[in-house]
């Protein structure tokens, strides 16, 4: 059965599987080439018991969308070892969906962990990406070439959080 994460104030939750993904631990980071990134450290819970986690880098930037500014956070899952770990988690939780669908659903859970915010002072967008190459090395076929950007990136998930400042 497909995962279907719902936003909570500080997490996302799939009511069918019972998996909860709290907002991650966030740290500043720097890649070997000097690029400044953000490190995200997620934990996965099932019935209040930690059953896994995932760490990766991302970026944030301001973008102009339809005449207004959004802060866009990009989660980079463009490494085959990240895809492989996510598929190991799929096996661990006994999910029978096809691999690509599971990756998209779990990625949506990562993004949705932020969707329950009520104190943001700007429009926010969370975008989870990978690459065709990372998917292929991990043995996952991309079902629709329309999902692939010209730079080889595949958007797995996205969540938009409108300004909620009180």
Phi, psi and omega per residue, in radians:
X1 nan 2.390 -3.086
X2 -1.149 2.532 3.013
X3 -1.306 2.489 3.119
X4 -2.479 1.521 -3.049
X5 -1.318 2.402 3.084
X6 -1.962 2.525 3.111
X7 -1.278 2.503 2.974
X8 -2.160 2.971 -3.091
X9 -0.972 -0.674 -3.123
X10 -2.301 0.439 -3.091
X11 -2.917 3.120 2.926
X12 -2.165 2.704 -3.026
X13 -2.510 2.358 3.017
X14 -1.839 1.907 -3.045
X15 -1.151 -0.442 -3.116
X16 -1.338 -0.855 -3.117
X17 -1.455 -0.392 -3.074
X18 1.401 0.234 -3.139
X19 -1.460 2.307 3.062
X20 -2.033 2.400 3.051
X21 -2.138 1.774 3.085
X22 -1.212 2.802 2.998
X23 -0.950 2.526 -3.035
X24 -1.395 2.879 2.892
X25 -1.282 2.342 -3.069
X26 -2.138 2.243 -3.111
X27 -2.310 2.623 3.021
X28 -1.264 2.593 3.141
X29 -2.548 2.954 3.103
X30 -2.539 2.303 3.113
X31 -1.385 2.933 -3.113
X32 -1.020 -0.512 -3.138
X33 -1.498 0.088 3.119
X34 1.608 -0.056 3.117
X35 -1.139 2.257 3.108
X36 -1.423 2.267 -3.127
X37 -2.361 3.076 3.013
X38 -1.992 2.384 3.079
X39 -1.754 2.239 3.121
X40 -1.916 2.279 3.111
X41 -2.149 1.754 -3.114
X42 -1.624 2.616 2.981
X43 -2.079 2.574 3.077
X44 -2.012 2.332 -3.136
X45 -2.155 2.556 2.998
X46 -2.268 2.048 -3.118
X47 0.894 0.881 3.089
X48 1.163 0.174 3.093
X49 -1.948 2.252 3.118
X50 -1.183 2.222 -3.100
X51 -2.141 0.066 3.119
X52 2.899 -3.053 3.131
X53 -2.974 3.034 -3.110
X54 -2.702 2.324 3.096
X55 -2.154 2.433 -3.125
X56 -2.827 3.002 3.123
X57 -1.780 2.816 3.070
X58 -2.719 3.070 3.125
X59 -2.280 2.889 2.963
X60 -2.449 2.558 3.136
X61 -2.703 2.831 3.054
X62 -1.562 2.458 3.131
X63 -2.380 2.526 3.073
X64 -1.619 2.077 -3.115
X65 -2.270 2.061 3.128
X66 0.874 0.740 3.058
X67 1.448 0.062 3.064
X68 -2.333 2.788 -3.048
X69 -1.630 2.368 3.042
X70 -2.159 2.586 2.949
X71 -1.644 2.106 -3.068
X72 -1.887 2.114 3.079
X73 -1.787 2.146 3.141
X74 -1.911 2.160 3.094
X75 -1.696 2.085 -3.036
X76 -1.687 1.779 3.070
X77 -1.799 0.555 -3.062
X78 -1.473 0.698 3.089
X79 -2.297 2.340 -3.090
X80 -1.063 -0.566 -3.129
X81 -1.194 -0.522 3.054
X82 -1.206 -0.757 3.115
X83 -1.094 -0.758 3.125
X84 -1.060 -0.756 3.119
X85 -1.112 -0.736 3.131
X86 -1.063 -0.627 3.107
X87 -1.275 -0.545 3.021
X88 -1.137 -0.684 3.085
X89 -1.102 -0.687 3.087
X90 -0.976 -0.812 3.130
X91 -1.134 -0.745 -3.104
X92 -1.060 -0.665 -3.122
X93 -1.572 0.012 3.059
X94 1.273 0.524 -3.136
X95 -1.412 2.345 -3.078
X96 -1.830 0.113 3.129
X97 -1.161 2.863 3.042
X98 -1.177 2.729 -2.994
X99 -1.029 -0.805 -3.093
X100 -1.120 -0.736 3.110
X101 -1.069 -0.759 3.121
X102 -1.072 -0.778 3.134
X103 -1.038 -0.750 3.128
X104 -1.135 -0.732 -3.119
X105 -1.174 -0.744 3.114
X106 -1.166 -0.694 3.085
X107 -1.068 -0.656 3.090
X108 -1.108 -0.644 3.072
X109 -1.093 -0.649 3.089
X110 -1.103 -0.816 -3.135
X111 -1.206 -0.697 -3.095
X112 -1.195 -0.291 3.089
X113 -1.039 -0.368 3.122
X114 -1.721 -0.222 -2.977
X115 -1.217 -0.297 -3.140
X116 -1.542 0.188 -3.125
X117 -1.094 2.530 3.094
X118 -2.284 0.147 -3.077
X119 -2.205 0.250 -3.123
X120 -1.355 2.442 -3.083
X121 -1.739 0.106 3.080
X122 -2.564 2.810 3.063
X123 -1.201 2.375 -3.087
X124 -2.179 2.548 3.052
X125 -2.369 2.339 3.120
X126 -2.018 2.112 -3.064
X127 -2.156 2.214 -3.141
X128 -1.867 2.119 -3.101
X129 -2.153 2.789 2.949
X130 -2.487 -2.920 3.112
X131 -2.230 2.729 3.059
X132 -1.031 -0.703 -3.126
X133 -1.079 -0.825 3.131
X134 -1.071 -0.727 3.106
X135 -1.100 -0.798 -3.098
X136 -1.114 -0.766 -3.140
X137 -1.097 -0.615 3.121
X138 -1.423 -0.029 3.090
X139 1.479 0.391 -3.124
X140 -1.893 2.197 3.088
X141 -1.504 2.422 3.040
X142 -1.479 2.029 -2.994
X143 -1.212 -0.434 -3.034
X144 -2.410 2.009 -3.137
X145 -1.072 -0.336 3.094
X146 -1.143 -0.283 3.113
X147 -1.448 -0.172 -3.037
X148 -1.684 2.170 3.087
X149 -1.327 2.887 -3.113
X150 -1.081 -0.401 3.130
X151 -1.572 0.112 3.104
X152 1.546 0.019 3.107
X153 -1.453 2.590 3.083
X154 -2.112 2.167 3.073
X155 -1.444 2.042 3.128
X156 -1.510 -0.627 -3.060
X157 -2.807 2.847 3.140
X158 -2.735 2.497 3.031
X159 -2.403 2.340 3.110
X160 -1.915 2.312 3.116
X161 -2.160 1.857 3.139
X162 -1.198 2.763 3.124
X163 -0.911 2.361 -3.095
X164 -2.294 0.328 -3.077
X165 -1.073 2.405 3.119
X166 -1.733 nan nan
